[in-house]
Amino acid sequence: MLVAVEIKAHTLGFDQQVSRAEKMLDLVGFPPTMHNMLAGNLPVYYRKLLMIASSLALKPRVLLMDEPAPSLTGPEIDNMKEVILAIRGNGVAIVLIEHVLSLLMEVSDTLLVLDQGKVIAEGLPGEVIKDPGVI
């Protein structure tokens, strides 16, 4: 996490970098009790949160998220939804590649569905999921 922060905030002192890292971790709901754990020892859900927080430390205007929900439990997917909405609420545009329809429906303004790399539907989520080609 500190490496990602240091890339964008190399002129800050170490304490300020730690503070910025903790802010990003807090934004995604990463538990403070895990802040000093090795990434490889984290459960899958928390590794995903760490990756998102590290990306946010780079101060992106657009964040590409490639399938953040697979292998997560129902409550973890609900938490991921809240993380995505919090990121959006902070002014970061999100391009989300995902197969978990319930998550897509709750966080998307627009859906674009591809089949073999070809666009088969695009528009409001409620309309797109009713498209016969999508079904």
C-alpha positions as CSV (number, residue, x, y, z in Angstrom):
1,M,0.0,0.0,0.0
2,L,2.8,2.4,0.9
3,V,4.5,1.8,-2.5
4,A,1.4,2.9,-4.3
5,V,1.1,6.0,-2.1
6,E,4.7,6.9,-2.5
7,I,4.4,6.9,-6.3
8,K,1.9,9.8,-6.1
9,A,3.1,11.4,-2.8
10,H,6.9,11.0,-2.8
11,T,7.4,14.5,-1.5
12,L,5.4,13.7,1.7
13,G,7.0,12.5,4.8
14,F,6.6,8.9,5.9
15,D,3.9,9.7,8.5
16,Q,1.9,11.6,5.9
17,Q,2.2,8.7,3.5
18,V,1.1,6.2,6.1
19,S,-1.9,8.5,6.8
20,R,-2.8,8.6,3.1
21,A,-2.5,4.8,2.9
22,E,-4.8,4.4,5.9
23,K,-7.3,6.8,4.3
24,M,-7.5,4.7,1.2
25,L,-7.8,1.5,3.2
26,D,-10.6,3.0,5.2
27,L,-12.4,4.1,2.1
28,V,-12.7,0.5,0.9
29,G,-13.5,-0.9,4.4
30,F,-10.2,-2.7,5.0
31,P,-10.0,-3.5,8.7
32,P,-7.3,-1.7,10.7
33,T,-6.5,-4.9,12.4
34,M,-5.1,-6.2,9.1
35,H,-3.1,-3.2,8.1
36,N,0.2,-4.8,9.0
37,M,-0.5,-8.3,7.5
38,L,1.4,-9.6,4.5
39,A,-0.9,-9.4,1.4
40,G,-0.3,-13.1,0.7
41,N,-1.7,-14.0,4.0
42,L,-5.0,-12.2,3.5
43,P,-8.3,-13.9,2.6
44,V,-9.3,-13.4,-1.0
45,Y,-11.9,-10.6,-0.2
46,Y,-9.4,-8.5,1.7
47,R,-6.8,-9.0,-1.1
48,K,-9.3,-7.6,-3.5
49,L,-9.9,-4.6,-1.2
50,L,-6.2,-4.1,-0.9
51,M,-5.8,-4.0,-4.7
52,I,-8.6,-1.5,-5.0
53,A,-7.1,0.7,-2.2
54,S,-3.7,0.5,-3.9
55,S,-5.2,1.6,-7.2
56,L,-7.0,4.5,-5.5
57,A,-3.8,5.7,-4.0
58,L,-2.6,6.5,-7.6
59,K,-5.5,9.0,-7.8
60,P,-7.2,7.7,-10.9
61,R,-10.0,9.5,-12.7
62,V,-11.2,6.2,-14.1
63,L,-10.8,2.9,-12.4
64,L,-11.1,-0.4,-14.4
65,M,-12.3,-3.2,-12.2
66,D,-12.1,-6.7,-13.7
67,E,-14.5,-9.1,-12.0
68,P,-14.2,-8.0,-8.4
69,A,-17.1,-10.2,-7.2
70,P,-16.3,-13.8,-8.3
71,S,-15.3,-16.1,-5.4
72,L,-16.9,-13.8,-2.9
73,T,-19.8,-14.7,-0.5
74,G,-23.1,-12.9,-0.6
75,P,-22.3,-10.5,2.2
76,E,-18.9,-9.8,0.6
77,I,-20.6,-9.0,-2.7
78,D,-22.9,-6.6,-0.8
79,N,-19.8,-5.0,0.8
80,M,-18.1,-4.8,-2.6
81,K,-21.2,-2.9,-3.9
82,E,-20.8,-0.4,-1.1
83,V,-17.1,0.0,-2.0
84,I,-17.9,0.6,-5.6
85,L,-20.6,3.2,-4.7
86,A,-18.2,4.9,-2.3
87,I,-15.5,5.2,-5.0
88,R,-18.1,6.6,-7.4
89,G,-19.2,9.0,-4.7
90,N,-15.6,10.3,-4.6
91,G,-15.7,11.3,-8.2
92,V,-13.9,8.3,-9.8
93,A,-15.5,6.9,-12.9
94,I,-15.6,3.1,-12.9
95,V,-15.5,0.7,-15.8
96,L,-16.6,-2.6,-14.4
97,I,-16.2,-6.0,-16.1
98,E,-18.4,-8.4,-14.1
99,H,-20.6,-11.5,-14.4
100,V,-22.5,-11.1,-11.1
101,L,-25.7,-9.6,-12.4
102,S,-27.0,-8.5,-9.0
103,L,-23.9,-6.3,-8.4
104,L,-24.0,-4.9,-11.9
105,M,-27.7,-3.9,-11.6
106,E,-27.0,-2.0,-8.3
107,V,-23.9,0.0,-9.3
108,S,-24.3,0.6,-13.1
109,D,-25.6,3.6,-14.8
110,T,-25.1,2.0,-18.2
111,L,-24.6,-1.7,-19.2
112,L,-22.7,-2.8,-22.3
113,V,-22.9,-6.5,-23.0
114,L,-20.4,-8.3,-25.2
115,D,-20.6,-11.7,-26.8
116,Q,-17.4,-12.9,-28.4
117,G,-16.1,-9.3,-28.4
118,K,-19.1,-8.0,-30.2
119,V,-21.6,-5.5,-28.6
120,I,-25.0,-7.1,-28.4
121,A,-26.7,-4.7,-26.1
122,E,-26.1,-1.3,-24.5
123,G,-28.3,1.0,-22.4
124,L,-30.0,1.3,-19.0
125,P,-29.5,-1.8,-16.9
126,G,-33.2,-2.6,-16.5
127,E,-33.6,-2.5,-20.3
128,V,-30.5,-4.4,-21.2
129,I,-31.2,-7.4,-19.1
130,K,-34.5,-7.8,-20.8
131,D,-32.9,-7.9,-24.3
132,P,-33.5,-11.3,-25.9
133,G,-29.9,-11.5,-27.1
134,V,-28.6,-10.9,-23.5
135,I,-31.0,-13.4,-22.0
